[in-house]
Every structure is written in C-alpha cells, then in structure tokens.
Amino acid sequence: MEPLPSNVMYYVNQIAGYSKNTVKLQNINSDKAGPGAGARQTTVTMPTNTIINMESLAMHATFNGKGVDATSANRAVHCLCPRGGLAALAQRVSWAAGGIALDNGPTPYSVIYAVKNTTENTLDKMYTDQRVLNNPIISGYVNGADNGQHFDLICNEWLGFTQAAPCFLDTNLLPELRLTIQWESNNVLPIQYEGTNLGDSRTVAGQLPGLPPGDESGVSYSLDNIFWTVDVVSFSNGLLDAMNDRIIRESGALSVVYPQYQVFAVEANGAGGSVRGSASTMSLNRVYGMARFSEGTPSSGGSTISYAVNQAPILCVDNCGINFNNAFTNFTSEGVNEYQFKINNSPYPLYFEKPLGGYNSVVTSNARSYKHSCGSQVGGKDAWLKNHFSPMVSLNHPADQRFISGLDLRSINSQINWDVNPTSDPVAGYRRQQLLMTEQSSLLQIGGGRSLQVIS
C-alpha cells in the first residue's frame, strides 16, 4: 500500500535542543587585501569545538577600484568591479586542516567559478541573491573617488571544500581548519575610458575615433574591511556527538565528500588542436573545455584583445540581461567546428560534438531536461557560442554528491584530452588559450583523536 502524500497528512517532526547563531571571524593577517593594499593573500581560521555550517560561510569586503587620472595627452581610465565580484578576483582558494592540505589549490579559481556559476546558477538567482550581494553584472562608471568603482560585496558561495557533504562539520573532531585565498593581479579588472560608453574598446589596428591613448596598466584594486561570517549550531541533548562516536567506533572514520578541481592550459595558434591534462582520482565526475583569445586580432563585429590585459568588458549577445562579460573569463567557440573529449584514448561522447550540442550536454548532465524551475545564466545561443562556451562531459550520476559514481582512475594516472577541429573561417586562426578543467570527488576521513586521511 502506498503511503498518503505528505501534503494531506498531519504530522510534526521536532529536533530537540537545537540552537543556531552566526559568528564573525577576522583574518589572521590583515583586514585588507589586493595589489592596491600590498597584500595578495587572505587567511581565516574556522571556529573550533563547535558545529559549523559550511554552506553559510560568507566573506564581506569593500571593493575599492583605482583608475588612472587624465593628463594633457591621455583621457582618464576608470576601474570597474568585475562580474562575479569577490569570486572573480580570487586566483587560488585552498583549505587545510592541521597543516594537511585538503585540496590542490587550483588556479585560476576565477575561471572555475565563472564556468560553474554561469552554467549551473539560474538567472533568478543572479537577479536577486547575487545582484544584491556580489556584483553579477558589470555596470558603467559613475563619478567616484580615484576614477574607480567602490562597492560593498558579500560572497557566500565558494567552490571546493566549502561544498562538503554533509555541510555541517563538527570542528571538535578536526584539527584547526584554515582557508587561504590568493588574489589576482590587476590584469583581471575591466575598465571604461573617460567619455565613452561601457564596452567601447580599442582595436588592434587603431583606436576608437577620438580616443587618445590611455594608461590602462595603471588601474588597481584593494579589498578593505574584510571579515567573515558563519553559522554555528549545537544540540544540547548530545545526540549528534553520540552518533559520530558510534560511526567512528564501528567504521573507523567519518566520511566527508567534497569536490576538487584542476585546470590545465595550453597556448594555441588557432581554434584547432588539443589540450591535455591528467588525473588520478577515485571519482572523475566532469570534464570541461574552454578557450579565450590571447592575441589582439580583429574579428567580425569588433576586436579581440588578449584576456591577460586590462580592457573594456566584452559585449554579450544576450537576450536576458548579462550585457557584458569579463575578458578574463570570456570563453568563445569562434572558429570551432567540432570537438571531443578523450580519457585514456576512450572518446566522450562517441562522436565529435558541435558547439551548440555542448550546451545540451550541460543541460542533460544536470538533469534539467524535464524540470520546470531550473536553467542557467546563459541568455541565448549567441551568448553561449561567443561568451560562455564551456562544453563538458559528465561521468557520474546526477544525484547527491555523497553518491560517488564517477570514473575510478586511482590505479593509473590517466590522460585526458580535449580535441578540437577548426572551421575554415579566418577567426579559426586567431591565437587563444585553450583550457581543460576537471571536477572530481575527494573523501576526507575523520578518525579518532583528530586523525585525518584525504583520499583524492
């Protein structure tokens, strides 16, 4: 006999002795960071002897951009806050417990965040939560101090160990848990030239009409008044402590699952070629491929400037609202005819996929085909092909990450390829950096006496 639906049943569940509060954490080094502050690293330690909710961890900071003043020969250059706020400025995010590294600290973190955020978070979230807290849309410069934008930001979504399952961690069972962030250089900052519209940019052959040279390399940023918040909870009846003790006695350890990421890159003379990586992991879940222009070569509809230099934000051909993108994380399929991933020479998929099919793989891999309240931040076909192109192949079951179901590669250091066949269009010959990103599951085993083992 099938049980009655929950919405017609009268019942109440209660957790006795549960309490929750939010605590404020300070960095152990300084409350400032960024090149403009002379501090490229931020470190914070989690509360000890308590239960913390990793999903509630949030960084609070003030972004202060500094542009370049006008001179008799040059117009001013304004410094803008990048799309993605604090996450777009992070170069490396790493966790350690008692000096034991819990991840490999992949770089650039901003690339990982851009791919995951754009393809997995919805426009609803961008227009509400993110727009309030962490600058998901690049806005034009309005008169301000130092020719730069100044925003209060909060980032409450960090990738890696912060995505641990279960998300409630008893730090009484762990050594000191520490988060370290290394910040990007000034090169990731978008800019706006004085007297121009947002997105107006130089071309390689010359400059916009009436636009004299400016010193873009002089822009900088700092993050001030940094602090962190996290939720702490307690159970007065000791139920959770008793359950954890029993699991450790019977199984030898508590198991915490969390994702890790790796990024591999190669400079290519055009759209064709292959980027290679390697992984040795108990569960390879996903593999992504991206490319960003690395040479100033004119293309149809505008210009391409190397992602590694300060420039105006890239115009998005978007029907939903992301009008501009960071050049540093603008991924394009221009010049790409078809592609295929290979793991130890086994093809994924079994055929060469077209660029548009790459977005279908994103949809099906996240089990979104038959869901009605879902989506991404990609607002149209052109936006996918020219601004957010990040095709992927999924190797695990789309379920709770505690179901470890990806490709087991522990016995060998496997070789992973993203092979791309170019079109015959001229843009296919433009130099670019090709990137390969992997996502895998890692397992933190917590034993008695605060002993730890990380299984990658």
C-alpha positions in Angstrom: 0.0 0.0 0.0 1.3 3.4 -1.0 1.6 6.0 1.9 -0.5 9.1 1.7 1.1 12.2 0.3 2.8 14.4 2.9 0.6 17.4 2.0 -2.6 15.6 3.3 -1.0 14.2 6.4 -1.0 15.9 9.8 2.4 15.4 11.5 5.3 17.3 13.1 8.9 16.4 13.4 11.0 18.0 16.1 14.7 18.2 16.8 15.1 18.8 20.5 17.8 21.1 21.9 18.8 22.6 18.6 20.1 26.2 18.5 21.8 28.3 15.9 23.7 31.6 15.8 26.0 33.5 13.5 29.6 34.4 14.4 32.0 36.9 12.9 35.5 35.9 12.0 38.6 38.1 11.4 41.5 37.3 9.1 44.6 36.2 10.9 46.8 38.6 8.9 45.1 41.8 7.8 41.6 43.1 7.0 42.9 44.4 3.7 43.9 42.5 0.5 44.7 43.0 -3.2 47.5 44.6 -5.1 46.4 48.1 -4.1 46.7 47.1 -0.4 50.0 45.4 -0.8 48.6 42.1 0.4 48.0 39.3 -2.1 46.8 36.7 0.5 43.9 36.3 2.9 43.8 33.6 5.6 41.0 32.9 8.1 40.5 30.1 10.7 37.2 28.4 11.3 35.7 28.3 14.9 36.9 25.4 17.0 34.9 23.0 19.2 31.6 23.7 17.6 29.5 22.6 14.7 29.7 25.0 11.6 27.5 25.1 8.5 30.0 25.3 5.6 27.3 26.5 3.3 26.8 29.6 5.4 30.4 30.8 5.1 30.5 34.3 3.7 33.2 36.9 3.0 32.4 40.5 3.5 34.6 43.2 1.9 34.6 46.6 0.3 35.9 46.7 -3.3 37.9 49.9 -4.0 39.0 50.4 -7.6 41.6 53.0 -8.6 41.8 54.2 -12.1 44.2 56.5 -14.0 43.8 60.3 -13.9 43.6 62.2 -17.2 46.6 64.1 -18.5 47.1 66.6 -21.2 47.7 63.8 -23.6 45.5 61.0 -22.2 42.0 60.7 -21.1 41.2 59.1 -17.7 40.8 55.3 -17.4 38.1 54.2 -14.9 38.5 50.9 -12.9 35.4 48.7 -12.8 34.4 45.9 -10.5 34.4 42.6 -12.4 31.4 40.4 -13.0 31.4 37.9 -10.1 32.7 40.3 -7.5 35.0 38.7 -4.9 35.0 35.3 -6.6 36.2 36.9 -9.9 39.2 38.4 -8.0 40.3 35.1 -6.4 43.3 33.4 -8.0 43.6 30.4 -5.7 41.3 29.1 -2.9 42.7 26.3 -0.7 41.8 24.6 2.5 44.0 22.9 5.1 43.3 21.1 8.4 46.2 20.9 10.9 48.6 21.6 8.1 47.2 18.8 5.9 46.1 20.1 2.5 42.5 19.2 1.7 42.8 20.2 -2.0 45.3 21.1 -4.6 44.5 24.8 -4.7 43.7 25.0 -8.4 44.3 28.2 -10.4 42.8 30.3 -11.7 39.9 30.0 -9.3 38.0 32.7 -11.2 37.8 30.5 -14.3 36.4 27.6 -12.3 33.8 29.9 -10.6 32.8 31.5 -13.9 32.1 28.2 -15.6 30.2 26.7 -12.6 28.3 29.9 -11.8 27.2 30.6 -15.4 26.1 27.1 -16.3 24.6 26.0 -13.0 23.1 29.0 -11.3 19.9 30.4 -12.6 19.0 33.9 -13.8 16.6 34.1 -10.9 19.5 33.7 -8.5 21.6 36.2 -10.5 18.8 38.9 -10.5 18.1 38.5 -6.8 20.7 37.0 -4.4 23.8 37.7 -6.5 22.7 41.1 -7.7 22.2 42.3 -4.1 25.4 40.8 -2.7 28.2 40.1 -5.3 28.0 42.2 -8.5 27.0 39.6 -11.1 26.5 42.4 -13.8 29.2 44.9 -14.8 27.9 48.4 -14.6 29.2 51.7 -16.1 31.3 54.1 -14.1 29.6 56.9 -12.2 31.5 59.8 -10.7 33.5 58.5 -7.8 36.8 58.8 -5.9 40.1 57.7 -7.6 38.4 57.1 -11.0 37.2 53.7 -9.8 34.1 52.0 -8.5 33.5 51.3 -4.8 31.2 48.5 -3.8 30.4 46.7 -0.6 30.3 43.0 -1.5 29.4 39.7 0.1 30.4 36.3 -1.4 28.6 33.3 0.2 29.3 30.7 -2.4 32.8 29.2 -2.6 33.8 26.1 -4.6 35.7 23.2 -3.2 35.8 22.0 0.4 33.1 24.5 1.2 30.7 22.3 -0.8 31.4 19.4 1.6 28.6 16.9 2.3 27.4 16.8 5.0 27.8 20.6 5.2 27.6 20.6 9.0 31.1 19.9 10.3 32.0 19.2 13.9 35.3 21.1 14.3 35.8 19.4 17.6 36.7 16.3 15.6 39.2 18.2 13.3 42.5 20.0 13.7 42.5 23.7 13.0 40.6 24.3 9.8 42.0 27.1 7.7 41.0 28.8 4.5 43.6 30.7 2.4 42.9 32.9 -0.7 45.4 34.3 -3.0 44.2 37.3 -5.0 44.5 38.0 -8.7 46.7 40.8 -10.2 45.2 44.0 -11.6 45.1 42.5 -15.1 41.6 40.9 -14.4 40.0 44.4 -13.9 37.6 45.6 -16.6 37.9 49.3 -17.5 36.0 52.1 -19.1 37.6 55.0 -20.9 36.5 58.5 -19.9 33.7 59.9 -22.1 32.9 56.6 -23.7 30.1 54.1 -23.3 30.6 50.9 -21.3 32.2 48.3 -23.6 33.7 50.8 -26.0 37.2 49.4 -26.7 40.3 49.8 -28.7 41.0 47.7 -31.8 44.4 46.3 -32.8 44.7 48.4 -35.9 43.9 51.7 -34.1 41.6 53.2 -31.5 38.0 54.3 -31.4 37.5 57.6 -33.2 38.6 60.5 -31.0 40.0 58.2 -28.3 43.6 59.2 -27.4 45.9 56.7 -25.7 45.4 55.9 -22.0 47.5 54.1 -19.5 45.3 51.0 -18.8 48.1 49.3 -16.9 47.8 51.8 -14.0 44.5 50.6 -12.7 44.4 48.7 -9.4 42.1 47.5 -6.7 42.1 46.8 -3.0 39.7 44.9 -0.7 39.1 46.7 2.6 37.3 45.9 5.9 37.4 42.2 5.3 35.6 39.9 7.7 33.8 36.6 7.6 30.6 35.1 9.0 29.5 31.5 9.5 26.6 29.8 11.3 27.3 27.7 14.3 24.8 25.2 15.7 24.5 23.0 18.8 22.4 20.0 20.0 22.0 20.2 23.8 21.0 16.5 24.1 24.3 15.2 22.7 22.6 13.2 20.0 25.0 14.2 17.2 28.1 13.5 19.4 26.8 10.1 20.2 26.1 9.3 16.6 29.5 10.5 15.4 31.3 8.5 18.2 29.4 5.3 17.2 30.3 5.7 13.5 34.0 6.2 14.3 33.9 3.1 16.6 32.1 0.9 14.1 33.5 2.2 10.7 36.8 3.6 11.8 36.1 7.1 10.4 33.6 9.7 9.5 33.5 10.3 5.7 33.1 13.8 4.2 32.8 14.1 0.5 33.6 17.3 -1.4 34.6 18.3 -5.0 38.0 19.2 -6.2 39.0 20.9 -9.4 42.0 21.1 -11.7 42.7 23.4 -14.7 45.2 22.7 -17.5 46.1 25.3 -20.2 48.0 25.5 -23.4 48.6 28.4 -25.8 47.3 27.5 -29.3 47.9 29.2 -32.6 44.2 28.8 -33.5 41.0 27.1 -32.7 42.2 23.6 -33.6 44.4 21.4 -31.6 44.3 19.6 -28.3 44.8 20.5 -24.6 45.9 17.7 -22.3 45.6 17.0 -18.6 45.9 14.2 -16.2 44.1 12.9 -13.1 44.4 10.2 -10.6 41.2 10.1 -8.6 38.6 7.8 -7.1 35.8 9.6 -9.0 36.3 11.8 -12.0 32.9 13.5 -12.3 33.1 16.0 -15.1 35.5 17.4 -17.7 35.1 20.9 -19.3 36.8 22.6 -22.2 37.1 26.3 -22.8 39.1 28.8 -24.9 39.8 32.6 -24.6 41.5 34.8 -27.1 45.2 35.6 -26.3 46.1 37.8 -29.2 44.9 41.2 -30.3 43.4 40.2 -33.7 40.4 42.0 -35.3 37.4 39.7 -35.7 33.9 40.3 -37.1 31.8 42.6 -35.1 34.6 44.1 -33.0 38.0 43.3 -31.8 39.7 40.7 -29.7 42.4 41.7 -27.2 44.3 39.3 -25.0 42.4 38.2 -22.0 45.5 38.9 -19.9 45.5 42.7 -20.2 43.1 45.4 -18.9 40.4 46.2 -21.3 36.8 47.2 -21.6 34.3 44.4 -20.8 33.2 42.1 -23.7 29.8 42.8 -25.1 27.4 39.8 -24.6 24.9 39.0 -27.3 22.4 38.1 -24.6 18.6 38.3 -24.5 18.2 38.1 -20.7 20.4 40.7 -19.1 24.1 39.8 -18.9 25.2 42.6 -21.2 28.9 42.5 -20.6 31.4 39.8 -19.5 34.9 39.9 -18.1 37.5 39.4 -20.8 39.4 37.2 -18.4 36.6 34.7 -18.3 35.0 35.2 -21.8 35.0 31.8 -23.4 34.4 31.5 -27.1 33.6 28.9 -29.7 34.5 31.2 -32.7 36.5 29.0 -35.2 35.4 25.7 -33.6 33.7 23.2 -35.9 33.5 20.2 -33.6 35.2 18.7 -30.5 35.5 15.5 -28.5 36.9 14.6 -25.1 39.2 11.6 -24.6 40.1 9.8 -21.4 42.9 7.3 -21.9 42.0 7.3 -25.6 38.4 6.4 -25.0 36.1 9.0 -26.7 33.4 11.0 -24.8 31.0 11.3 -26.4 31.3 8.6 -29.1 31.1 11.2 -31.8 32.5 14.7 -32.5 30.1 17.2 -31.0 29.1 20.6 -32.5 29.4 23.7 -30.3 25.7 24.1 -29.8 25.5 20.5 -28.7 27.9 21.4 -25.9 25.1 23.3 -24.1 22.8 20.3 -24.4 25.4 18.3 -22.6 25.3 20.9 -19.8 21.5 20.6 -19.5 21.3 16.8 -19.6 24.3 16.4 -17.2 22.5 18.5 -14.6 19.3 16.5 -15.2 17.4 19.7 -16.2 15.7 18.4 -19.4 12.3 17.7 -17.7 12.5 20.2 -14.9 10.4 23.4 -15.0 12.2 25.6 -12.4 15.8 25.5 -13.5 18.2 26.9 -16.1 21.5 28.8 -16.2 22.8 32.3 -16.7 23.3 31.9 -20.5 20.7 34.1 -22.1 20.8 33.0 -25.7 22.5 30.9 -28.4 25.0 33.7 -29.4 25.9 34.3 -25.7 26.8 30.6 -25.4 28.8 30.5 -28.5 30.7 33.8 -28.1 30.8 34.5 -24.3 30.1 31.4 -22.2 31.2 28.4 -24.3 32.2 25.7 -21.8 31.1 22.3 -23.1 31.5 19.4 -20.8 31.1 15.6 -20.4 29.5 14.1 -17.3 30.8 10.8 -16.0 28.8 10.5 -12.8 25.2 10.0 -11.8 23.4 13.4 -11.4 22.5 13.0 -7.8 23.6 13.9 -4.3 27.4 14.1 -4.3 27.6 11.6 -1.5 26.8 9.0 -4.2 30.3 8.6 -5.5 29.7 7.3 -9.0 32.3 8.9 -11.3 35.1 7.3 -13.3 37.5 5.5 -11.0 41.1 6.4 -12.0 43.0 5.5 -8.9 45.0 2.7 -10.4 46.6 4.9 -13.1 47.4 8.5 -13.8 45.0 8.9 -16.7 45.5 11.2 -19.7 42.6 13.5 -20.6 42.3 15.3 -23.9 40.0 17.9 -25.4 40.4 17.7 -29.1 39.1 20.5 -31.3 38.7 20.6 -35.1 38.5 24.1 -36.5 36.3 25.7 -39.2 37.7 27.3 -42.3 36.8 30.8 -41.1 39.6 33.3 -40.6 38.8 33.6 -36.9 39.9 30.0 -36.5 43.5 31.2 -37.0 43.4 33.6 -34.0 45.6 32.7 -31.2 43.9 31.6 -28.0 44.5 29.9 -24.7 42.7 26.5 -24.5 41.7 25.2 -21.1 40.8 21.8 -19.7 39.0 21.7 -16.4 38.3 18.6 -14.3 35.9 18.1 -11.4 36.4 15.1 -9.1 35.2 13.9 -5.7 37.6 13.6 -2.8 37.0 11.9 0.6 38.0 13.3 3.9 38.1 10.5 6.5 38.0 11.7 10.1 39.1 9.2 12.7 39.6 9.2 16.5 42.0 11.7 18.1 41.5 14.2 15.2 43.3 11.9 12.8 42.7 12.7 9.1 43.1 11.0 5.8 42.4 12.6 2.4 41.5 10.2 -0.5 41.6 12.0 -3.8 
